Amino acid sequence: MATDLTAPRTVRPDVAPIQRRTLRLLFTTQIVGGIGVTIGIAVGALLAARIAGTAVAGLAQSAGVVGAALLAIPVTRIMARHGRRPGLVLAYAVGAVGGVLVVLAAATRWVPLLFLGMLLFGGGTAANLQARYTAVDLAEPARRGRQLSLIVWATTIGAVAAPNFAALADRVTTGWGLPPLAGPFAFSAAAFVLAGGVLLGLLRPDPLLTARRLAAADA
């Protein structure tokens, strides 16, 4: 059988630079996202006790965990259809809205709004967890564990640093007129907006869509 040497050939792109750039973005945004999640969690129970009483303070923390679990379902569906970037951005956006609602609940002392805010606040946790999958979409098989661990480590950096900023955030925002313990959630919302904005603008090409195109080309 003769081979047509003039037929166009599909050139496989070099994914190494894309993967390195993706890891740098995820490492940075995971630190920011980790701070956003933990700075709110650090004072969440205290704020709930102040507004609703100690009997239900633990439920506020539970609402954040439940929110992260529930939000993971639509986020993963969006990623499956449209890629990692829109799913991560959506999760961070929902978390930011939750932070704002918690601040409003603290100002109005409206308990249902507090729990709704904490439920949506779980979006930040969902985004941080989904970012770990984003880190391995284009990873070489031998390096997947190491690169995933790098992103988990970045989240840990943010989580360890966050409690140190909680008191500072509270002092700063109290001067702006926010009630006590609301400031950390305002900072959390800002952190989620920053992380989501960076990914929206810079996570290109999308690693999951790129991996699918390469798999189709190889097939």
C-alpha positions in Angstrom: 0.0 0.0 0.0 1.4 3.4 -1.0 1.8 6.1 1.6 0.6 9.6 0.8 3.6 11.7 1.9 1.7 14.9 1.1 -1.1 14.2 3.5 -1.2 16.6 6.5 0.1 15.3 9.7 -1.3 16.1 13.2 1.5 17.7 15.2 1.3 16.7 18.9 1.8 19.8 21.0 4.5 19.9 23.7 2.4 19.6 26.9 5.3 20.1 29.3 5.2 24.0 29.1 1.4 23.9 29.5 1.6 21.6 32.5 4.3 23.8 34.2 2.2 26.9 33.7 -0.9 25.1 35.0 1.0 23.9 38.1 2.2 27.5 38.8 -1.3 28.9 38.5 -2.8 26.2 40.7 0.0 26.5 43.3 -0.7 30.2 43.6 -4.4 30.1 43.6 -4.5 27.2 46.1 -2.6 29.2 48.6 -5.1 32.0 48.2 -8.0 29.6 48.2 -6.7 27.8 51.2 -6.5 31.1 53.1 -10.0 32.0 52.0 -11.5 28.7 53.3 -9.6 28.5 56.5 -9.9 32.1 57.6 -13.6 31.7 57.5 -13.7 28.3 59.2 -11.5 29.6 62.0 -14.2 31.9 63.2 -17.3 30.3 61.7 -18.4 28.5 64.9 -17.7 31.6 67.0 -19.8 33.8 64.7 -22.6 31.2 64.7 -22.6 31.1 68.5 -22.7 34.9 68.6 -25.7 35.0 66.3 -27.7 31.8 66.9 -26.3 30.5 70.2 -23.9 27.8 71.2 -26.5 25.1 70.7 -26.3 25.4 66.9 -22.8 26.7 66.5 -21.5 23.4 65.2 -24.2 23.3 62.5 -22.6 26.3 60.8 -19.4 24.3 60.2 -21.4 21.3 59.1 -23.3 23.5 56.6 -20.0 24.4 54.9 -19.0 20.7 54.5 -22.4 19.8 53.2 -22.3 22.7 50.7 -18.9 21.6 49.4 -20.2 18.1 48.9 -23.4 19.2 47.1 -21.7 21.7 44.9 -19.2 19.1 43.7 -21.9 17.5 41.7 -22.7 20.4 39.3 -19.1 21.5 39.2 -17.9 18.1 38.0 -20.7 18.0 35.4 -19.6 21.4 34.1 -16.0 20.3 34.0 -17.0 17.1 32.1 -18.7 19.2 29.4 -16.7 22.4 29.3 -13.4 21.9 31.0 -11.7 22.6 34.3 -11.6 26.4 34.1 -15.4 27.1 34.2 -16.0 24.6 36.9 -13.3 26.0 39.2 -14.4 29.6 38.5 -18.0 28.7 39.4 -17.0 27.0 42.6 -15.0 30.0 43.8 -17.8 32.4 42.7 -20.3 30.5 44.8 -17.9 30.5 47.7 -17.5 34.3 47.4 -21.3 34.8 47.4 -21.5 32.6 50.5 -18.9 34.8 52.3 -20.8 37.9 51.5 -24.1 36.4 52.8 -22.4 35.4 56.0 -21.2 39.0 56.4 -24.8 40.2 55.8 -26.1 37.6 58.3 -23.7 38.9 60.9 -24.9 42.5 60.3 -28.6 41.6 60.4 -28.3 38.7 62.9 -30.6 36.6 60.6 -29.9 33.0 61.3 -31.3 31.4 58.1 -29.1 33.7 56.1 -26.1 32.6 58.1 -26.7 29.0 57.3 -27.4 29.7 53.6 -24.1 31.6 53.5 -22.2 28.8 55.1 -23.7 26.3 52.7 -22.6 28.4 49.7 -19.2 29.1 51.4 -18.4 25.5 50.9 -17.8 26.4 47.2 -14.3 27.5 48.2 -13.6 24.0 49.6 -15.1 22.4 46.4 -12.8 24.5 44.2 -9.7 23.6 46.2 -10.5 19.9 46.0 -11.2 19.9 42.3 -8.0 21.7 41.6 -6.1 18.6 42.5 -7.6 16.8 39.6 -6.7 19.7 37.3 -3.1 19.3 38.3 -2.9 15.8 36.9 -4.8 16.1 33.6 -1.6 16.6 31.6 0.9 15.1 34.1 3.1 12.3 33.0 2.1 9.0 34.7 5.3 8.8 36.7 4.8 12.3 38.0 1.1 12.4 38.8 1.5 11.7 42.5 4.3 14.2 43.0 2.5 17.0 41.2 -0.8 16.3 42.9 1.0 16.4 46.2 2.5 19.8 45.3 -1.0 21.3 45.0 -2.1 19.7 48.2 0.9 21.2 49.9 0.0 24.6 48.5 -3.5 24.4 50.0 -1.8 23.4 53.3 0.3 26.5 53.2 -2.8 28.7 52.9 -4.6 26.7 55.6 -1.7 27.1 58.1 -1.3 30.8 57.4 -5.0 31.7 57.4 -5.7 31.7 61.2 -2.9 34.2 61.7 -4.8 36.7 59.5 -8.2 36.2 61.2 -7.6 38.6 64.0 -6.1 41.2 61.6 -9.1 40.9 59.2 -11.4 41.4 62.2 -9.6 44.5 63.4 -9.5 46.0 60.0 -13.1 45.5 59.0 -14.4 46.5 62.5 -13.0 49.9 61.6 -15.1 49.8 58.5 -18.3 49.3 60.5 -18.6 45.5 60.1 -19.7 43.5 63.2 -17.2 41.4 65.1 -16.1 38.2 63.4 -17.6 39.2 60.1 -14.3 40.5 58.7 -12.7 37.1 58.1 -15.6 36.2 55.8 -15.2 39.4 53.9 -11.6 38.6 53.4 -12.5 35.0 52.4 -14.9 36.4 49.7 -12.1 38.6 48.4 -9.7 35.7 48.3 -12.2 33.5 46.3 -12.8 36.3 43.8 -9.0 36.7 43.4 -8.4 33.0 42.9 -11.3 32.6 40.5 -10.4 35.7 38.5 -6.8 34.5 38.1 -8.0 31.1 36.8 -10.6 32.7 34.5 -8.0 34.8 32.8 -4.9 32.6 32.8 -5.9 28.9 32.9 -5.6 28.7 29.1 -5.5 26.3 27.4 -7.8 24.2 29.6 -5.8 21.2 30.8 -8.7 18.7 30.7 -9.8 19.7 27.2 -6.2 19.6 26.0 -5.8 16.1 27.4 -8.9 14.9 25.7 -7.7 16.3 22.3 -4.4 14.6 22.7 -6.1 11.3 23.6 -8.3 11.6 20.5 -5.4 12.3 18.3 -3.5 9.3 19.7 -6.5 7.1 19.1 
